Amino acid sequence: MFCASLARNKFRYSASEPSAQFVRSFVMRKPMTEPTSNEVPSRYRDAFAKAAQEWQESDPAVQAQRAGCPLELAEPSTCRVTVTFYGTGYVVEHPTAKVWAQETGKMPSYGLQTLFLHYLLTANGHPLIGEWVSFRELPDGLFYQQAFRQRSLLPLEGKFGHNQPAFERAATALRGEKLDLADSSFRFHALPRVPLAALLWTGDEEFPPSIQILFDASAGGYLPTEDLAMVGGMLSGSLLSYREKP
């Protein structure tokens, strides 16, 4: 219904956010990129089904604009929204809720498919606040804080806590933008309106090292906190997976 209305009005929406800001190359862990079958894993089944139903009933033009994503009319009753995730474009079709990588045509994991649907459905269109907050400061962040620290922060501290040059090489390889925070810090564009920052305080004889992944204070208006944990976890995993050339 919504896409048919766009066809009648020859409507085409293009996001105003400059694509040059997106990260062009990002290391992604293979388990998150392609499902092994077309069957939705049980852990995502309910969430994916609910998100797909809500997406079918939503107005894609409104949600694409709020999310800062370009939308095009593919057929009279079919629209396609492109969501850029850490530099890789993914197409989310309306009303079918089909998702595929723009470059390869491959279907990403159902975890990522659900994440993209949640992003498009949750986005409120509010501008970035420009204030970094920790994970625990996000809505209900305290509930997930311990798991987020164990899975995403402690491994980073173990690898980079006493090795600032290695942290900076990994972040630079992932096209992070240098920030003037902590001992070393970088900004990453996870989604069009969801930036993250990775901050390192190196350890010394008196204090242990510390690493934080921060979010813009507006992040809760674009994704549920559980999904933000996944976004931060993928940044952590990509930094950890970086291997320097011999």
Secondary structure, 3 states (H helix, E strand, C coil): CHHHHHHHHCCCECCCCCHHHCCCCCCCCHHHCCCCCCCCCHHHHHHHHHHHHHHHHCCHHHHHHHHCCCEEEEECCEEEEEEEECCEEEEEEECCCCEEECCCCCCCCHHHHHHHHHHHHHCCCCCCCCCEECHHHCCCHHHHHHHHHHHHHHHHHHHHCCCHHHHHHHHHHCCCEEECCCCEEEEEEEECCEEEEEEEECCCCCCCCEEEEEEECCHHHCCCHHHHHHHHHHHHHHHHHCCCCC
